[in-house]
Amino acid sequence: MSHASLSIGCAAGFSGDRTDAAAPVVRTLSRTDGRRVLMFETLAERTLALAQLARRADPAAGYEPLLDDMLRPVLGACIDNGIAIVGNFGAANPEAAARRVLSLAGEQRIAPPRVAIVMGDDLSGERHRPLLAEALGEEPQGIVSANAYLGAEAIAGALAAGAQVVVCGRVADPSLAVGPILAHYGWDLHDWDRLGRATMAGHLLECGAQVTGGYFADPGMKDVPGLHEVGFPILQIDEHGDCIVTKALDTGGIVDERTVKEQLLYEIHDPAAYLTPDVTADISQAEVRAVGPDRVALRGVHGHARPGKLKVTVCREGGWQGEGEISYAGPGAEARARLAADVLRRRLDGLAIRVDLIGALSLFNDDAGELLARTAPRDLRDVRLRVAARHADRREAQRLAREVLALYTCGPAGGGGVRTSVTPRLETRSCFVPREAVAASWELVQ
């Protein structure tokens, strides 16, 4: 077991996150003693399905589209300073992503790094159909993607073997940090308390700037300085798995007990049983305490045996979605928007449309329109009508788009700024499969 310190910085919390976030994190890690790791978390359920569609169109695609922009500014500094890179930016095509990393190194005249890929999460092939059918309780149809949430073991194996960059597809978000922690400290895979602490460290990192004041910010209630240049998080993890949360130097944002508690509880259903592929984490006795400016310690996390099954997210083809928007302004704007919605309902007979009045009633609205029917128009002077419908037939979805466009001159008065779209829909289902049915592995890309 190593007793040297370990620091992990996160430079992305989702696909589409800021691509300039990594440089300050890398500069800070470069000044830090001990083992250093740069983590990118870029996947969501829908992200993988879109990546699979991209791979169908081009076998060389299917990985994070911003990979070049994220890695190019920091790849050389990471290699020069011994900072390992771990990310799930492989999405649906980890091998292609790994080869792109090698190409980026060549373009920048960097010695080829040792790049490993983690495999085993993709269950969308024909040979996995019986497994999915049993898990879903029905024969899977129109599958776009099916991915199991892998744990940290393969990541740890790749790093322990000397990989400088580890490219993953679907692994559990916290496992991107648990893997480097396991590789560094050499813990037993059944050391549940340490694994629980490592998992919650990964959970604090996984959403990027959420823990450093980004999503936390609420003017007048929760003020955050320098939000325009919010720094991304860095965690220092000790040999017991306890951690200190901080952020990149010379950046905006804030790390305090409130930001850490918000992220600690994010997406947690049961604080005593946070299920991951590596462990069942328990934060019911956790303690969050400020230990300095922008430095917060997390202690008291425990862990229990990991679940016997792995979660699988299945995305399937779901027909088509037609969508349209039009704005109404001035006196009676909301009444005219409501009238336009009524016109659309009458003309789109056979389509169940969702109506939102952006600026009046949208976020807390309902698909059936019951709340809209129960509330009276107010004297609002800036309302944007949004309507949407789904249908198996693309022509029916297109019918909605045409009818919204026709409101320009067919009334009511004063409508403008029309936008319409017709897009394929994806439906998501989650299920669970026996752990032993999924074979996670890793290999170096030559």
Secondary structure, 3 states (H helix, E strand, C coil): CCCCCEEEEECCCCCCCCCCCHHHHHHHHHCCCCEEEEEECCCCHHHHHHHHHHHHHCCCCCCCCCHHHHHCCCHHHHHHCCEEEEECCCCCCHHHHHHHHHHHHHHCCCCCCCEEEEECCECCCHHHHHHHHHHHCCCCCCEEEEEECECCHHHHHHHHCCCCEEECCCECCCHHHHHHHHHHHCCCCCCHHHHHHHHHHHHHHCCHHHHHCCCCCECCCECCCCHHHECCEEEEECCCCCEEEEECCCCECCCCHHHHHHHHHCCCCCCCCEECCCCEEECCCCEEEEEECCEEEEECCEEECCCCEEEEEEEEEEEEEEEEEEEEECCCHHHHHHHHHHHHHHHCCCCCCEEEEECCECCCCCCCCHHHHHCCCCCCCEEEEEEEEEECCHHHHHHHHHHHHHHHHHCCCCEEEEEEEEEEEEEEEEEEEEHHHCCCEEEECC
